[in-house]
Amino acid sequence: MAPAKNGAAARQAGGSGLFDRERSCLLVIDVQQYFLDKLPLHERGPLVQRIAWLMRAARLLEVPIIATAEDIGRNGSLVPELAAELPQGTPIFDKMIFGLMGQPDIRAAVEATRRDSFALVGLETDVCISQSAFGLAAAGYRAAIIDDACHSPPPHHENGLRRLRESGEPGITATSVKGIYYEWVRDLDTLSRIRPQINDPLPPGLTL
């Protein structure tokens, strides 16, 4: 599926504005211990758990996952809790640029999905998440920032979300883990099929 040519077309391509699982891909961006250690201690574990939960949901719903880690040689790779959730054989891209669409191998992976809608989770909201979202929108894709599955050290998380929301870019939106989950699921038959397969209890901060 080719992306829309601009933000307005991307919005039109989405129809109702909802994100369809058949058109979506999950981007797991730079969830490395180096960046987690910058967050308040009590927020680190719950954030990783919410991302892991959404990755499990994506796998069950056949939503592809692209994972990156920034400068692996210096900062380490994706944390083990999330690396374990990747489908077998999924690479972790060594990202050497803040906005992932600016790196040829990652951009090629995005294009190879043939999806036009991307859900972004990870670190950090005001830098790599924001720049990646703007890059996706500029390329004609839709980007959903999953605001309770992204983070930056305070106050930069809220600053990053405000920057995205005030940009006026029609290809960018913000939602939550719960919100994107129910947009992907969409009906009760699908819900009853996958819900028992996602590990309980729910991660901290998530109520369905």
N, C-alpha and C positions, 0 to 999 in steps of 0.2 A: 504494500500500500504506500503510494507516494505521499509525501507531506503536502499540505496546502502551501500556496505560494507566499502568503503573507498572513499577518495576525487575524485580519477580518475573515479571510477564507478559512483559517484554522478554526475560528469560532463557528463558522457556518458548517464546516465539516463535522463538528461535534453534534450537530442536530439540536437536541434538547439542552445541550450544555453539559450533560453528564459524560463521564468517562466510561467507555465500553471496554470490557476486558479483552475483547477480540482486537481492539485497536491500541491497547495499552502496553507499556513496558515499565518496569520498576528500575529506577536508577539508585543504587546504594553507593553513596559518595563519601569516601575518605573517613570511614569509621575506624580510626586507628587509636591505639592507646595514647599516642603522643597528643592527639587533639582532645580525647576524652579527659585526660588529666588536667586540662585547662578549665573544665566545668566544675561547678560545685559538686562535692562528693556524693550528696544524696540524689543527684540527678543523673549520674552516669549509668548505673545499672538499669533503672527503669527505661531510659532512652534506648539502650541496647536491646532490652527485652521487647519493647514495642516494635522496633525495627525487625527483630527476628520473627515476631508473630506475623507481621505483614509479609515478610518473605515467605513464610509457610503458606499463608493464604494465596499469595501470588502463584506459588508452585501448583497448588491444588486447582487453581483456576486457569492454569496454563498461560499465565502472564510471564513473559520472559524477564530475566533479571540481568542487568549489566552492573558490575561492581568495579569500583576504582579505589586506589589508595595512592596518596600523594607522596612521591619521592620515596619509594619503598626502601631503598638502600639507606636512607637517612632516618626515616620516621617509622619504619616497620610496616607490615602488611595489615590487611583487614583483621579485626579482632577475631579470635578463634570461634567465638559464639556465633558470629555471622558467617564466617567462612564455611562453617559446618552446615549452614542452611542453603548454600548455593547448590543448584543442580550439579550432578557429577559432570566434570569436564568444563565447568564454567571458568573462564580465566578471570583473574583480578588484574585490571589494567594499571600499569605504573604511570600515574598521571603526573605530568611535569608542567602543567599549566592550570590556572585556576578555573577557567571556564572550559569544561570538557570538550565542547564542540570545536575548540581551537587545536585539538591534538588529532592528527590524521587517523591513527588506529582506532581511537575511541569513536570519532565521528563515523568511521566506516562501520563499526559495530552497531551504532545507532541506526544508520541507514539500512544495515543488513536485517534488522528486525522486521522491516516493512510495516512498522507501527507508526502512528502519527500522534500518539498521546503518551506523555511520559510523567510518571509520578516520581518526585525527588525526595529522598530521605538522606540524612547523614549530617556531615559537618563541613564547613561552618556556614550558618545561615546567611551571614552578611558578605561572605566571600565566595567560596566555591559553589554553594547552592545558588546564590543569586546570579553569579556570572554564568553558570551553566544554564539556568532558566532563561536568561536573556539571550544566550546563544542559541538555544533551542527555538525560541520564539522567532528570532531573526531568520532562522532556517525554515520557518513555516510550520513548525511543530507546536502542539499544545503542551504546556508544562503546568503541572499541579504541585505546589509546594505542600508537603504533608507537615503541617506546622508543629504537631506534637511528636514528630519523628525526625526533626531537625533541631540543631542547637548551635549556639555560640556562647562564649562566656558573657555573662550579663555586663552591660545592657545591650550587647550587640545582636542578640537573637531578635529582640523586639525591633531594633533599628533596621535589621535586614528585612524583616517582614513588612515594616512600614514602607521601606524603599520599594519593595515589590508591589505592594498594594497601591501605592500612590503613583506608580509609573505610568498607568494608563495603558499598558501593553495588553491588548485583548487576548493574546495567546497565553497569558500567565494568570493563574488563579491560585488560591490557597484553600486547603481543606484539611481534614484530620484523618488519622488512621481509621476511625469509625466511618467517616464520610466516604473515603475512597473504597473501603471494604464493601459497603452497601451499594455503591455505584457499580462495582465490579460484579457483585453477586446478583443484584437486581430482582430476583424472584425467590419465592419460598421453597420451590423445589430444589434450586441450587443451594440455598441456605441449609436445608435439611441434609443435603448430600455431603457438604464439605465441613459443616460446623463440628461434627463429632471427630473429625480427623485432625483438627487444630488443637494442639495441646492446651489443657487447662492447668492451673487457673489462668485467667486473663492477666496480662502484664499490668503493673501499676499504672494508674491513670487512664486505663481503657475500660469503658463500660459500653456494652453492646445493647 
